[in-house]
Amino acid sequence: MSGDKQGYAPQALAGRRWLLPSALIKEFDLDPDRSGRPRRTARDWVVDFSCFLVAVIIGLLAADTITKENLPEAYAAFDQVLGALSCAAVWLRRRWPVGLAAVMVPVGLVSSTAGGAGLVALFTLAVHRPFRYVAWVAGTYAVLNPLYFLLRPEPDMSYGWSVFLASLLTVAVVGWGMLVRSKRQLMLSLRDSARRAENEARLRAEQAQRLAREAIAREMHDVLAHRLTLLSVHAGALEFRPDAPREEIQRAAGVIRESAHEALQDLREIIGVLRADEPDDTGRPQPTLAALEALVTESREAGMKVTLDQRVIDPAAVPASVGRTAYRIAQEGLTNARKHAPGTEVTVTVTGAPGEGLSVAVRNPAPDGPVPHVPGSGQGLIGLTERATLTGGLLEHGPTGDGGFEVRGRLPWG
């Protein structure tokens, strides 16, 4: 593909360039190496020669009737010279369709042998120019036809029939030319439709890629943030308490090793999703609400004070997408409490029933002392808000009256 326009030209047209008019060659950009006016194709040469032949035949038929009109010899010779020049001018019809058609109006009024060339010029105008140009020229022909046959009546036909047949021939030529133009316009409109469809498909693909990247980024944040904060907490404990009992050091080292292993496993699965053709068939099952107790137990083993108020009778009955979102809300709430309010007691409350919806709340009181600012704070809550919105729910978060912080999610459960 040498350019954007050429990509929209059908391959069948590109392979049969000689069958297309030069005007379509230019529109479809099938000759990108040549600038300016396109060269005549084989089809153009055949059509131009046919039009020239039609103009010559009509001119010769008109020349036979000149002898029956009893015109002066000088005027008859002048008529035939104009007819010959008009037939030669047919070869210029593609370059100056409007000019040639306009010139042929007065020439056709004084020369009967130029009638064929005038019809060819009118046909060319109808093919290559909008209807307003055709209407002016054809209207002028319609007005001048009665005057022409009044000045030069047909010897073998009545005046009324002469005017009627001339007008009918003019309408037929204009209609034929407009039909050819409409077919070309249809091809160009199909080309434009294909171009728009390809652009829309490209935009949809780019949007799908962007949404996939955002989903993967949210998933990486939700999965890795929890594991890495566990690593940070236990590594900090080992740093500030090097004289801790051997059992505590072993337990902290075990949690660090397990958390690092889980983080690497989660990261490997996310990268596997990027590489796999069918992401749903790779990796471990995504966590649901039934895994919430394991999450709380893991946080307690890391040293957090967590109270779980689970009021859902059958967590396995919660829809997978809703349960997964609820799990991520609880996971993000615990991660934020561990980072911004270390040492406080966190309460996780889950309530709901089919038809009533599912509510998840993670609340922690104010920390005992000042807590240093953590870079990148708030990104997880933004991702959770989008995740909750996609499931048809909502997420609210903010400080409480006692200086603590609460994350509240309301999800649909039909």
Secondary structure, DSSP 8 states (H G I E B T S, - for coil): --STTGGGS-HHHHHTGGGS-HHHHHHTT--TT--SS----HHHHHHHHHHHHHHHHHHHHHHHHHGGGT--HHHHHHHHHHHHHHHHHGGGTTT-HHHHHHHHHHHHHH-STTHHHHHHHHHHHHHHS-HHHHHHHHHHHHHHHHHHHHHS--TTS-HHHHHHHHHHHHHHHHHHHHHHHHHHHHHHHHHHHHHHHHHHHHHHHHHHHHHHHHHHHHHHHHHHHHHHHHHHHHHHHHHH-TTS-HHHHHHHHHHHHHHHHHHHHHHHHHHHHHH-SSGGGSSS----GGGHHHHHHHHHHTT-EEEEEE--S-GGGS-HHHHHHHHHHHHHHHHHHHHHSTTSEEEEEEEEETTTEEEEEEEE---SS-----TTTTHHHHHHHHHHHHTT-EEEEEE-TTS-EEEEEEE---
